[in-house]
Amino acid sequence: MHNPRLPFPGKPVPVSDDDNRVPEFADRPEDRARQRAVPAGRVARIGTFGRLVGGVAGGMVAEGARRLASGEGITARDLILTPGNVQRLTDRLSHLRGAAMKMGQMISLDAGDFLPEELSRILATLRDQANFMPTRQLDAVLKAEWGADWRRQFRWFNPRPIAAASIGQVHKALTRDGQELAIKVQYPGVAKSIDSDVDNVMTLLRVAGFAPPELEIDKLMAAAKQQLHEEADYEREGAQMAMYRERLADVPGFVVPKLHEELTRGAILAMSFEDGVSIEELGSEPAERRDDVFARLIRLVARELFDFGVMQTDPNFANFRYRRETGEIVLLDFGACRPVDPAVADGYRKMLLAGLEGNAADVLKATIDAGFMMPIVAERHPERVSRMIDIVMGEMREDAPFDFGDRAFIPLLRDEGWAIAQDKETWAFPPIETLFVQRKVSGTALLGARLKAKVNIRRITQDVLASTAPRVQAPD
């Protein structure tokens, strides 16, 4: 959840044993502009949504009148995505933070290529928001979690965050015994508002026409609520971080923060501070370094799927940092870790093995058996499905570096998929467990495209498959 776009500078604030004042740091105009209290109570959050709906409705009426007067056609989506309403949506969702903002980020990563330009712009802005809690609200949260004398535990605690995101913000601190820590503090009211916020966001998406009634959106909402509740449990996240640190202890090239158990609470996660730059800065490195580092990430995703049985399913670029001096990758934010269903892992295994062998019929069977595709899709659109399988097999079977920056085949897949999607008889919601895994796989590929990395996917896949066993044993 560290955001590389937020290089908040700030001098650490010394803490004395008898200092119970709230240190202030908002004396600069840019600081005051970025501070924004999070509405913590249910009534306050509902009121924010009410103002958003009212403002959007007003904008729709004005735009509708303008279009009617000029003889233009009118659709609900066009009326909602006016420049004024785009700004209203962005502003209010960023103000709420929590589930509202997180939902926007999830949708952006999952469906970026299929969204209207205006909505994509809203969601991209939400990913990069830099608002943070006013100092007094931060102090109230810390007192509630650590007690009124919380400052006694630190030599200094910088009240100006080094990162801010949807569920919490991160502060740098130095303990009395000299440990430099990153302290993630959850926004007040976020955990309690998850269910209602998700419902409200989905209502907005339905009104805008981005949630077709033919799809079982309730399943997506339930899954989103579950994941967000898990991400809001910082003690759970700390345990997942410790597990990854143990799993990767002997794997060169990865750094995982060390959990500080004594200071961690349900709404506070304390860990060792691990320095690094944005993973996107890897794109300016020499090709050999760029390809080597990204190959490491690809191998990690494969191991999560086929070896760990646990996957960090949020591929947000901000969850990775890069150390130029050593080439190491710092892994951050383990709130979205979840077990991988053995049946899902083995479904991927069968598809990959069939693809590496060039057996299109077995790829199709494995895809359907795993629930990634409904049989009716292949029955009604056999030629399109066949072309999509051939495109993917052709890319993955080549024993040569795959150029993630060359996405010429993506429009081909998208066009075929879009044509199939027009047939509402084929619409069905895929298994939830596959959505989380596919989100990580797709998000990692997007990072590879951003870095213009070239990696031999075939060899990594063969190696990981050969070194791991199916997690679902075949019947005798």
PATI-672949 format. One record per residue (C-alpha): residue number from 0; chain; x, y negated, z negated. Coordinates in steps of 0.5 Angstrom, whole numbers, plus 500, padded with zeros to 3 digits. Example, Ala and Ser with C-alpha at 12.3 -4.5 7.8 and 13.67 -1.06 7.14 Angstrom:
2
> 0 | A | 525 | 509 | 484
> 1 | A | 527 | 502 | 486
% end
This chain:
476
> 0 | A | 500 | 500 | 500
> 1 | A | 506 | 495 | 500
> 2 | A | 505 | 491 | 506
> 3 | A | 511 | 489 | 510
> 4 | A | 508 | 483 | 512
> 5 | A | 508 | 480 | 505
> 6 | A | 515 | 478 | 503
> 7 | A | 513 | 474 | 497
> 8 | A | 519 | 471 | 495
> 9 | A | 519 | 469 | 487
> 10 | A | 523 | 468 | 481
> 11 | A | 522 | 473 | 476
> 12 | A | 519 | 470 | 470
> 13 | A | 523 | 471 | 463
> 14 | A | 518 | 474 | 458
> 15 | A | 520 | 473 | 451
> 16 | A | 517 | 477 | 445
> 17 | A | 513 | 471 | 442
> 18 | A | 510 | 468 | 449
> 19 | A | 503 | 470 | 450
> 20 | A | 502 | 464 | 455
> 21 | A | 500 | 466 | 462
> 22 | A | 506 | 464 | 467
> 23 | A | 503 | 460 | 472
> 24 | A | 506 | 460 | 479
> 25 | A | 501 | 457 | 484
> 26 | A | 504 | 450 | 484
> 27 | A | 505 | 450 | 491
> 28 | A | 500 | 449 | 496
> 29 | A | 501 | 456 | 500
> 30 | A | 500 | 460 | 493
> 31 | A | 494 | 456 | 492
> 32 | A | 491 | 458 | 499
> 33 | A | 493 | 465 | 498
> 34 | A | 490 | 466 | 491
> 35 | A | 483 | 469 | 491
> 36 | A | 479 | 472 | 485
> 37 | A | 476 | 479 | 486
> 38 | A | 469 | 479 | 485
> 39 | A | 469 | 484 | 479
> 40 | A | 461 | 485 | 477
> 41 | A | 456 | 488 | 481
> 42 | A | 452 | 482 | 482
> 43 | A | 457 | 478 | 484
> 44 | A | 459 | 483 | 489
> 45 | A | 452 | 484 | 492
> 46 | A | 452 | 476 | 492
> 47 | A | 458 | 476 | 497
> 48 | A | 455 | 481 | 501
> 49 | A | 448 | 477 | 501
> 50 | A | 452 | 471 | 503
> 51 | A | 455 | 475 | 509
> 52 | A | 449 | 477 | 511
> 53 | A | 445 | 471 | 511
> 54 | A | 451 | 467 | 514
> 55 | A | 451 | 472 | 520
> 56 | A | 444 | 472 | 521
> 57 | A | 444 | 464 | 521
> 58 | A | 450 | 465 | 527
> 59 | A | 446 | 470 | 530
> 60 | A | 440 | 466 | 531
> 61 | A | 444 | 460 | 533
> 62 | A | 447 | 464 | 538
> 63 | A | 441 | 467 | 541
> 64 | A | 438 | 460 | 542
> 65 | A | 444 | 458 | 546
> 66 | A | 443 | 464 | 550
> 67 | A | 436 | 464 | 551
> 68 | A | 437 | 457 | 553
> 69 | A | 442 | 458 | 558
> 70 | A | 438 | 464 | 561
> 71 | A | 444 | 469 | 559
> 72 | A | 442 | 476 | 556
> 73 | A | 442 | 478 | 549
> 74 | A | 444 | 484 | 545
> 75 | A | 445 | 485 | 538
> 76 | A | 452 | 487 | 538
> 77 | A | 454 | 480 | 542
> 78 | A | 450 | 476 | 537
> 79 | A | 454 | 479 | 532
> 80 | A | 461 | 478 | 535
> 81 | A | 461 | 471 | 536
> 82 | A | 467 | 467 | 534
> 83 | A | 463 | 464 | 528
> 84 | A | 461 | 471 | 525
> 85 | A | 468 | 474 | 527
> 86 | A | 471 | 469 | 522
> 87 | A | 465 | 470 | 517
> 88 | A | 466 | 478 | 517
> 89 | A | 473 | 477 | 516
> 90 | A | 473 | 472 | 510
> 91 | A | 468 | 476 | 506
> 92 | A | 471 | 483 | 507
> 93 | A | 477 | 480 | 505
> 94 | A | 474 | 477 | 499
> 95 | A | 471 | 483 | 497
> 96 | A | 477 | 487 | 498
> 97 | A | 476 | 494 | 495
> 98 | A | 472 | 499 | 499
> 99 | A | 470 | 494 | 504
> 100 | A | 477 | 492 | 506
> 101 | A | 479 | 499 | 506
> 102 | A | 473 | 502 | 510
> 103 | A | 475 | 496 | 515
> 104 | A | 482 | 499 | 515
> 105 | A | 480 | 506 | 516
> 106 | A | 476 | 505 | 522
> 107 | A | 481 | 501 | 525
> 108 | A | 486 | 506 | 525
> 109 | A | 481 | 512 | 527
> 110 | A | 478 | 508 | 533
> 111 | A | 482 | 503 | 535
> 112 | A | 482 | 504 | 542
> 113 | A | 474 | 505 | 542
> 114 | A | 472 | 499 | 539
> 115 | A | 470 | 492 | 542
> 116 | A | 476 | 487 | 542
> 117 | A | 473 | 482 | 537
> 118 | A | 472 | 488 | 532
> 119 | A | 479 | 490 | 533
> 120 | A | 481 | 483 | 531
> 121 | A | 477 | 483 | 525
> 122 | A | 480 | 490 | 522
> 123 | A | 487 | 488 | 524
> 124 | A | 486 | 481 | 520
> 125 | A | 484 | 486 | 514
> 126 | A | 490 | 490 | 515
> 127 | A | 494 | 484 | 514
> 128 | A | 491 | 480 | 509
> 129 | A | 495 | 477 | 504
> 130 | A | 490 | 474 | 498
> 131 | A | 492 | 476 | 491
> 132 | A | 489 | 475 | 484
> 133 | A | 490 | 469 | 481
> 134 | A | 494 | 469 | 475
> 135 | A | 489 | 469 | 469
> 136 | A | 485 | 475 | 473
> 137 | A | 492 | 479 | 473
> 138 | A | 493 | 477 | 466
> 139 | A | 486 | 480 | 464
> 140 | A | 487 | 486 | 467
> 141 | A | 494 | 487 | 464
> 142 | A | 491 | 486 | 457
> 143 | A | 485 | 491 | 458
> 144 | A | 490 | 496 | 460
> 145 | A | 496 | 495 | 456
> 146 | A | 494 | 491 | 450
> 147 | A | 495 | 483 | 449
> 148 | A | 502 | 484 | 447
> 149 | A | 504 | 487 | 454
> 150 | A | 509 | 482 | 455
> 151 | A | 514 | 485 | 450
> 152 | A | 515 | 491 | 454
> 153 | A | 519 | 487 | 459
> 154 | A | 525 | 483 | 460
> 155 | A | 521 | 480 | 466
> 156 | A | 515 | 481 | 470
> 157 | A | 514 | 477 | 476
> 158 | A | 507 | 475 | 476
> 159 | A | 507 | 473 | 484
> 160 | A | 506 | 480 | 487
> 161 | A | 511 | 483 | 492
> 162 | A | 505 | 486 | 496
> 163 | A | 497 | 486 | 496
> 164 | A | 492 | 490 | 500
> 165 | A | 485 | 493 | 499
> 166 | A | 485 | 496 | 492
> 167 | A | 491 | 493 | 488
> 168 | A | 497 | 489 | 489
> 169 | A | 504 | 490 | 487
> 170 | A | 509 | 486 | 482
> 171 | A | 516 | 487 | 481
> 172 | A | 518 | 488 | 473
> 173 | A | 524 | 490 | 469
> 174 | A | 523 | 494 | 463
> 175 | A | 527 | 492 | 456
> 176 | A | 531 | 498 | 457
> 177 | A | 533 | 496 | 464
> 178 | A | 529 | 500 | 469
> 179 | A | 527 | 496 | 475
> 180 | A | 520 | 497 | 477
> 181 | A | 514 | 496 | 482
> 182 | A | 507 | 496 | 478
> 183 | A | 501 | 497 | 482
> 184 | A | 495 | 493 | 479
> 185 | A | 488 | 495 | 481
> 186 | A | 483 | 489 | 482
> 187 | A | 478 | 489 | 477
> 188 | A | 471 | 492 | 479
> 189 | A | 474 | 496 | 485
> 190 | A | 473 | 503 | 482
> 191 | A | 466 | 502 | 480
> 192 | A | 463 | 498 | 486
> 193 | A | 466 | 504 | 491
> 194 | A | 459 | 507 | 493
> 195 | A | 455 | 500 | 494
> 196 | A | 461 | 497 | 498
> 197 | A | 461 | 503 | 503
> 198 | A | 453 | 503 | 503
> 199 | A | 454 | 496 | 505
> 200 | A | 459 | 496 | 510
> 201 | A | 456 | 502 | 514
> 202 | A | 449 | 498 | 514
> 203 | A | 453 | 492 | 517
> 204 | A | 456 | 497 | 522
> 205 | A | 449 | 500 | 524
> 206 | A | 446 | 493 | 525
> 207 | A | 452 | 491 | 530
> 208 | A | 451 | 498 | 533
> 209 | A | 458 | 501 | 531
> 210 | A | 454 | 507 | 528
> 211 | A | 450 | 511 | 533
> 212 | A | 444 | 514 | 529
> 213 | A | 445 | 520 | 533
> 214 | A | 451 | 522 | 529
> 215 | A | 451 | 524 | 522
> 216 | A | 454 | 518 | 519
> 217 | A | 452 | 520 | 512
> 218 | A | 457 | 525 | 512
> 219 | A | 463 | 520 | 514
> 220 | A | 460 | 515 | 508
> 221 | A | 460 | 521 | 503
> 222 | A | 468 | 523 | 505
> 223 | A | 470 | 515 | 505
> 224 | A | 467 | 515 | 498
> 225 | A | 470 | 521 | 496
> 226 | A | 477 | 519 | 498
> 227 | A | 476 | 512 | 496
> 228 | A | 475 | 514 | 489
> 229 | A | 481 | 518 | 489
> 230 | A | 485 | 513 | 491
> 231 | A | 482 | 508 | 485
> 232 | A | 485 | 514 | 480
> 233 | A | 492 | 511 | 479
> 234 | A | 494 | 517 | 475
> 235 | A | 492 | 522 | 480
> 236 | A | 496 | 518 | 485
> 237 | A | 502 | 518 | 480
> 238 | A | 501 | 526 | 480
> 239 | A | 501 | 526 | 487
> 240 | A | 507 | 522 | 488
> 241 | A | 511 | 526 | 483
> 242 | A | 509 | 532 | 487
> 243 | A | 512 | 529 | 493
> 244 | A | 518 | 527 | 490
> 245 | A | 520 | 534 | 488
> 246 | A | 518 | 537 | 495
> 247 | A | 523 | 533 | 498
> 248 | A | 528 | 532 | 493
> 249 | A | 533 | 537 | 497
> 250 | A | 531 | 534 | 504
> 251 | A | 536 | 528 | 506
> 252 | A | 533 | 522 | 509
> 253 | A | 527 | 521 | 505
> 254 | A | 526 | 517 | 498
> 255 | A | 520 | 517 | 494
> 256 | A | 519 | 513 | 488
> 257 | A | 520 | 516 | 481
> 258 | A | 513 | 515 | 476
> 259 | A | 514 | 512 | 470
> 260 | A | 509 | 516 | 466
> 261 | A | 509 | 511 | 460
> 262 | A | 506 | 505 | 463
> 263 | A | 502 | 508 | 468
> 264 | A | 494 | 508 | 467
> 265 | A | 488 | 509 | 471
> 266 | A | 488 | 502 | 474
> 267 | A | 496 | 501 | 473
> 268 | A | 501 | 505 | 477
> 269 | A | 508 | 504 | 475
> 270 | A | 514 | 507 | 479
> 271 | A | 521 | 506 | 480
> 272 | A | 522 | 500 | 485
> 273 | A | 525 | 502 | 492
> 274 | A | 528 | 497 | 497
> 275 | A | 527 | 497 | 504
> 276 | A | 524 | 493 | 510
> 277 | A | 518 | 494 | 514
> 278 | A | 518 | 501 | 518
> 279 | A | 517 | 497 | 524
> 280 | A | 523 | 494 | 524
> 281 | A | 526 | 501 | 526
> 282 | A | 524 | 499 | 533
> 283 | A | 530 | 494 | 534
> 284 | A | 535 | 499 | 532
> 285 | A | 539 | 503 | 537
> 286 | A | 535 | 509 | 541
> 287 | A | 539 | 514 | 537
> 288 | A | 537 | 512 | 530
> 289 | A | 530 | 510 | 532
> 290 | A | 529 | 517 | 535
> 291 | A | 532 | 521 | 529
> 292 | A | 528 | 517 | 524
> 293 | A | 522 | 518 | 527
> 294 | A | 523 | 526 | 528
> 295 | A | 524 | 526 | 521
> 296 | A | 517 | 523 | 520
> 297 | A | 514 | 528 | 525
> 298 | A | 517 | 534 | 522
> 299 | A | 514 | 532 | 515
> 300 | A | 507 | 531 | 518
> 301 | A | 508 | 538 | 521
> 302 | A | 511 | 541 | 514
> 303 | A | 505 | 537 | 510
> 304 | A | 500 | 541 | 515
> 305 | A | 503 | 548 | 515
> 306 | A | 508 | 548 | 509
> 307 | A | 506 | 544 | 503
> 308 | A | 498 | 545 | 504
> 309 | A | 498 | 537 | 502
> 310 | A | 498 | 531 | 506
> 311 | A | 498 | 524 | 505
> 312 | A | 492 | 522 | 510
> 313 | A | 493 | 515 | 510
> 314 | A | 498 | 513 | 516
> 315 | A | 498 | 506 | 515
> 316 | A | 505 | 503 | 517
> 317 | A | 506 | 499 | 511
> 318 | A | 506 | 506 | 507
> 319 | A | 513 | 507 | 510
> 320 | A | 519 | 503 | 509
> 321 | A | 526 | 503 | 512
> 322 | A | 533 | 503 | 509
> 323 | A | 538 | 500 | 515
> 324 | A | 544 | 502 | 511
> 325 | A | 543 | 509 | 510
> 326 | A | 537 | 511 | 515
> 327 | A | 533 | 513 | 510
> 328 | A | 525 | 513 | 510
> 329 | A | 522 | 510 | 503
> 330 | A | 515 | 514 | 502
> 331 | A | 509 | 509 | 499
> 332 | A | 502 | 510 | 497
> 333 | A | 500 | 517 | 495
> 334 | A | 493 | 515 | 493
> 335 | A | 490 | 519 | 500
> 336 | A | 494 | 525 | 499
> 337 | A | 489 | 531 | 499
> 338 | A | 489 | 539 | 500
> 339 | A | 489 | 541 | 507
> 340 | A | 484 | 547 | 508
> 341 | A | 488 | 553 | 510
> 342 | A | 483 | 554 | 515
> 343 | A | 484 | 547 | 518
> 344 | A | 492 | 549 | 518
> 345 | A | 491 | 555 | 521
> 346 | A | 486 | 552 | 527
> 347 | A | 492 | 548 | 528
> 348 | A | 497 | 553 | 528
> 349 | A | 493 | 557 | 533
> 350 | A | 492 | 551 | 538
> 351 | A | 499 | 550 | 538
> 352 | A | 501 | 557 | 539
> 353 | A | 497 | 557 | 545
> 354 | A | 499 | 551 | 548
> 355 | A | 506 | 552 | 547
> 356 | A | 505 | 559 | 551
> 357 | A | 501 | 555 | 556
> 358 | A | 494 | 559 | 555
> 359 | A | 489 | 554 | 556
> 360 | A | 483 | 559 | 555
> 361 | A | 486 | 561 | 548
> 362 | A | 487 | 553 | 547
> 363 | A | 480 | 552 | 548
> 364 | A | 478 | 558 | 544
> 365 | A | 482 | 556 | 538
> 366 | A | 479 | 549 | 538
> 367 | A | 472 | 551 | 538
> 368 | A | 473 | 556 | 533
> 369 | A | 476 | 551 | 528
> 370 | A | 471 | 546 | 529
> 371 | A | 474 | 541 | 533
> 372 | A | 470 | 542 | 539
> 373 | A | 462 | 544 | 539
> 374 | A | 461 | 550 | 544
> 375 | A | 456 | 546 | 548
> 376 | A | 461 | 541 | 550
> 377 | A | 465 | 546 | 554
> 378 | A | 459 | 549 | 556
> 379 | A | 456 | 542 | 559
> 380 | A | 463 | 539 | 561
> 381 | A | 467 | 545 | 563
> 382 | A | 471 | 541 | 568
> 383 | A | 473 | 535 | 564
> 384 | A | 475 | 539 | 558
> 385 | A | 479 | 543 | 562
> 386 | A | 483 | 537 | 565
> 387 | A | 484 | 534 | 558
> 388 | A | 487 | 541 | 555
> 389 | A | 491 | 541 | 561
> 390 | A | 494 | 534 | 560
> 391 | A | 495 | 535 | 553
> 392 | A | 499 | 542 | 554
> 393 | A | 503 | 539 | 560
> 394 | A | 505 | 534 | 555
> 395 | A | 507 | 538 | 549
> 396 | A | 510 | 544 | 553
> 397 | A | 516 | 540 | 556
> 398 | A | 522 | 542 | 553
> 399 | A | 525 | 535 | 553
> 400 | A | 524 | 528 | 549
> 401 | A | 517 | 526 | 549
> 402 | A | 516 | 519 | 550
> 403 | A | 511 | 516 | 545
> 404 | A | 512 | 509 | 548
> 405 | A | 509 | 512 | 555
> 406 | A | 502 | 512 | 553
> 407 | A | 500 | 513 | 561
> 408 | A | 496 | 520 | 559
> 409 | A | 492 | 516 | 553
> 410 | A | 487 | 513 | 558
> 411 | A | 486 | 519 | 562
> 412 | A | 484 | 523 | 556
> 413 | A | 480 | 517 | 553
> 414 | A | 476 | 516 | 560
> 415 | A | 474 | 524 | 560
> 416 | A | 472 | 523 | 553
> 417 | A | 468 | 517 | 554
> 418 | A | 465 | 521 | 560
> 419 | A | 463 | 527 | 555
> 420 | A | 461 | 522 | 550
> 421 | A | 455 | 519 | 554
> 422 | A | 452 | 526 | 553
> 423 | A | 448 | 525 | 547
> 424 | A | 446 | 532 | 547
> 425 | A | 454 | 534 | 545
> 426 | A | 454 | 529 | 539
> 427 | A | 456 | 533 | 533
> 428 | A | 460 | 531 | 527
> 429 | A | 466 | 535 | 526
> 430 | A | 468 | 538 | 520
> 431 | A | 471 | 533 | 515
> 432 | A | 477 | 536 | 513
> 433 | A | 479 | 536 | 520
> 434 | A | 478 | 528 | 521
> 435 | A | 483 | 527 | 515
> 436 | A | 488 | 531 | 518
> 437 | A | 487 | 528 | 525
> 438 | A | 487 | 521 | 522
> 439 | A | 494 | 522 | 520
> 440 | A | 497 | 526 | 526
> 441 | A | 494 | 520 | 531
> 442 | A | 496 | 515 | 526
> 443 | A | 503 | 518 | 526
> 444 | A | 503 | 518 | 534
> 445 | A | 501 | 510 | 534
> 446 | A | 507 | 509 | 530
> 447 | A | 511 | 513 | 535
> 448 | A | 508 | 508 | 540
> 449 | A | 510 | 502 | 536
> 450 | A | 517 | 504 | 535
> 451 | A | 518 | 507 | 543
> 452 | A | 521 | 513 | 540
> 453 | A | 523 | 519 | 544
> 454 | A | 522 | 526 | 540
> 455 | A | 522 | 533 | 542
> 456 | A | 516 | 535 | 540
> 457 | A | 516 | 542 | 542
> 458 | A | 522 | 544 | 539
> 459 | A | 520 | 541 | 532
> 460 | A | 513 | 545 | 533
> 461 | A | 516 | 551 | 534
> 462 | A | 521 | 551 | 529
> 463 | A | 516 | 549 | 523
> 464 | A | 511 | 554 | 526
> 465 | A | 517 | 560 | 526
> 466 | A | 519 | 558 | 519
> 467 | A | 512 | 558 | 516
> 468 | A | 506 | 563 | 515
> 469 | A | 499 | 563 | 516
> 470 | A | 495 | 561 | 510
> 471 | A | 489 | 565 | 512
> 472 | A | 491 | 572 | 512
> 473 | A | 488 | 576 | 518
> 474 | A | 483 | 582 | 516
> 475 | A | 487 | 589 | 517
% end
